[in-house]
């Protein structure tokens, strides 16, 4: 969307509205790319509080006395009208160019969930999100979700109905699956990204006219390591309990080892963690991530997808414990610093 910037010269940054804001991580990416997030919505009190604390701290780190970052609207997205959003965000009229970004809740489409799909309490919000896009009519939008939305037959059929709705509202759309591992992060995390640009603006970004039914036209990034899961000789489960030999040819940044051995233990809460009760802390072998719950990381492999909630327990590779909060937060900091 860089061509938008050239067309909009003198009026930057382009404004975006953030739906299902969560902790603000999608917002951070857009801010780093030069966009300005002007409206946020998060109904979950814990996530909203995390956003306001974390984003305010981030603002202060860039500028002394940085402005407190507040969620614009904490109501359920189902209780807000498109008209009220537009009047609140653009009281002096809609700008020539603006966007909508968001990742509707994904548990009903996730492989680890119950596959309630669009009939689930979370799954139906994908339709709600698309309805907002079609009524607010942004210049472009981004829709992010789990890969189960694309790779499970009944969910894929539902996605096709959303695509059709967007096409009928004159959006040229495209989608792909991106994996964080390919971009140099030590986690196998695949996500579907669906983007859309108003048909009358597509030529600005592609240099050619497109039909709304066309696909594979957006220049998706390929990542630093193409198809990293298949490109390296990853070690197997360590069954003998001995210290495994570090394999050759695998970049350090794709293995959890370098993240777990550089933690400054003089930080607050650095050594605090859950007290282990289950015998699985003793019996699960290093690198065995086959279980639905207890998964022990391999020091020389990437982490499986990190999920929220209490069902999944990621164990330290060589210590009989879970990862601590400091383990996880420091790992995220290293990744975000990149």
Number of C-alpha atoms within 10 A of each C-alpha: 14 11 14 17 17 12 13 14 11 8 12 15 17 21 20 25 22 25 22 23 24 26 19 22 13 17 23 17 12 16 16 9 12 15 19 19 20 13 20 22 22 24 16 15 12 11 16 24 16 15 21 17 15 15 22 17 17 15 15 14 11 9 10 8 11 14 12 14 15 17 19 15 16 14 13 12 18 9 7 13 12 17 11 10 16 16 12 12 16 12 9 9 9 13 12 10 19 20 22 23 25 23 21 23 19 22 20 23 27 19 15 13 12 11 20 17 24 19 11 14 12 16 21 17 20 22 17 14 21 18 16 19 23 18 12 17 19 23 22 23 23 19 19 20 22 22 23 24 25 21 14 15 11 16 21 17 14 16 17 12 12 17 22 15 16 21 20 13 16 18 29 26 28 20 20 16 16 19 21 19 25 21 19 19 23 26 20 18 19 17 17 20 18 16 18 26 24 20 19 13 17 23 14 15 16 14 10 9 12 16 13 21 13 11 13 10 13 16 10 13 9 12 15 13 16 13 15 20 16 8 10 14 13 18 15 13 18 17 12 9 10 9 10 16 8 12 13 10 9 16 13 16 18 25 23 22 19 15 20 17 10 12 14 11 11 8 9 9 11 15 13 12 14 10 8 12 9 9 9 15 19 12 10 22 21 26 25 18 20 11 11 10 12 19 25 31 26 26 24 25 27 22 23 18 13 13 12 8 7 7 10 15 21 20 25 22 25 16 12 16 20 20 21 18 15 20 22 13 11 18 20 13 10 13 14 12 7 7
